[in-house]
């Protein structure tokens, strides 16, 4: 059993590892978001924050460690609310 776990956790040289991307629902109680700008006008939400200053600080941290990537801080609110039942 230990050999199976170890072989799974340690990739062999030349073997590609895949990462599973986990999608979480948008948390609009934290409207300030950092998005990573990707080619072809795509974007990826990196993190969400309660206030703009925390988002700007984290963006500076990301830029320091990933200088080739482009990040923007955006105020992201839901497009529309659920229609209310008007009877």
Phi, psi and omega in degrees: 000317181298322180294323179294315180296316181295320180292330178286320184282330182250108181291151178279153179302134180085354180266129180281140175256145178249147179245134180271126180271128182256122178267130176245150179297149179295135179254097184279003171283350175240085189285340180274126184232149171257125177244141175264125181277127183247166178299162178061036177059030176264162176213161181223124179284119183274312183204161178233149185221158177284326182227161186292323183299317177298320179295316179297318179299317180291324177298318177297320177299314180298319181295325180294321184263347177224068187295337181281344181270152179247126181238149176225146173264129181229152173265110189245112177242160180298146180296315180209156178270164176298135178296133180278146180285114182251087179242000000 
